[in-house]
């Protein structure tokens, strides 16, 4: 069994349970006694994907504290703060982005509706993100995350571009392959 971050685990005829454990969390199989295992742990703990996960947990804690605690399950079934607090913290809001708050494209990737949303995202981010970061390199993997946030602002990129052009006449639009870039001109 081989993982790009954690290396190779040699076992004679691993059971299905061991294979599943390795696929989900290879860190449980590596230990930390050998120099290779220590290097793997260092790579994992210092990866941008892991560090961003820690920051995302801290941001959710601060957002919940600033909101005065959890709201009721009926208001937020994800076990988190009120959605008004998330909007104030920089959640994705297409109308505000169209009015020039483009920083929301990046800040939205750090916010989560609650603990259920955060745990699901962080598990995938840590398992897949660290591997992709190791294979592709840090900048490529995180640039794709910001591009994905930009693409989800509206259901149609064409509608998004038209809306921005109509609202801001001094906008330049560049199309490269399947990505649409929008640049606001100050002045």
Secondary structure in CASP SS format (residue, H / E / C, confidence):
PFRMAT SS
TARGET T0000
AUTHOR 0000-0000-0000
METHOD secondary structure of the structure
MODEL  1
X C 1.00
X E 1.00
X E 1.00
X C 1.00
X C 1.00
X C 1.00
X E 1.00
X E 1.00
X C 1.00
X C 1.00
X C 1.00
X C 1.00
X C 1.00
X C 1.00
X C 1.00
X H 1.00
X H 1.00
X H 1.00
X H 1.00
X H 1.00
X H 1.00
X H 1.00
X H 1.00
X H 1.00
X C 1.00
X C 1.00
X H 1.00
X H 1.00
X H 1.00
X H 1.00
X C 1.00
X C 1.00
X C 1.00
X C 1.00
X H 1.00
X H 1.00
X H 1.00
X H 1.00
X H 1.00
X H 1.00
X H 1.00
X H 1.00
X H 1.00
X H 1.00
X H 1.00
X C 1.00
X C 1.00
X H 1.00
X H 1.00
X H 1.00
X H 1.00
X H 1.00
X H 1.00
X H 1.00
X H 1.00
X H 1.00
X H 1.00
X H 1.00
X H 1.00
X H 1.00
X H 1.00
X H 1.00
X H 1.00
X H 1.00
X H 1.00
X H 1.00
X C 1.00
X C 1.00
X C 1.00
X C 1.00
X C 1.00
X C 1.00
X C 1.00
X C 1.00
X C 1.00
X C 1.00
X C 1.00
X C 1.00
X C 1.00
X C 1.00
X C 1.00
X C 1.00
X H 1.00
X H 1.00
X H 1.00
X H 1.00
X H 1.00
X H 1.00
X H 1.00
X C 1.00
X C 1.00
X C 1.00
X C 1.00
X H 1.00
X H 1.00
X H 1.00
X H 1.00
X H 1.00
X C 1.00
X C 1.00
X C 1.00
X C 1.00
X C 1.00
X H 1.00
X H 1.00
X H 1.00
X H 1.00
X H 1.00
X H 1.00
X H 1.00
X C 1.00
X C 1.00
X C 1.00
X C 1.00
X H 1.00
X H 1.00
X H 1.00
X H 1.00
X H 1.00
X H 1.00
X H 1.00
X H 1.00
X H 1.00
X H 1.00
X H 1.00
X H 1.00
X H 1.00
X H 1.00
X H 1.00
X H 1.00
X H 1.00
X H 1.00
X H 1.00
X H 1.00
X H 1.00
X H 1.00
X C 1.00
X H 1.00
X H 1.00
X H 1.00
X H 1.00
X H 1.00
X H 1.00
X H 1.00
X H 1.00
X H 1.00
X H 1.00
X H 1.00
X H 1.00
X H 1.00
X H 1.00
X C 1.00
X C 1.00
X C 1.00
X C 1.00
X C 1.00
X H 1.00
X H 1.00
X H 1.00
X H 1.00
X H 1.00
X H 1.00
X H 1.00
X H 1.00
X H 1.00
X H 1.00
X H 1.00
X C 1.00
X C 1.00
X C 1.00
X E 1.00
X E 1.00
X E 1.00
X E 1.00
X E 1.00
X E 1.00
X C 1.00
X C 1.00
X E 1.00
X E 1.00
X E 1.00
X E 1.00
X E 1.00
X E 1.00
X C 1.00
X C 1.00
X C 1.00
END
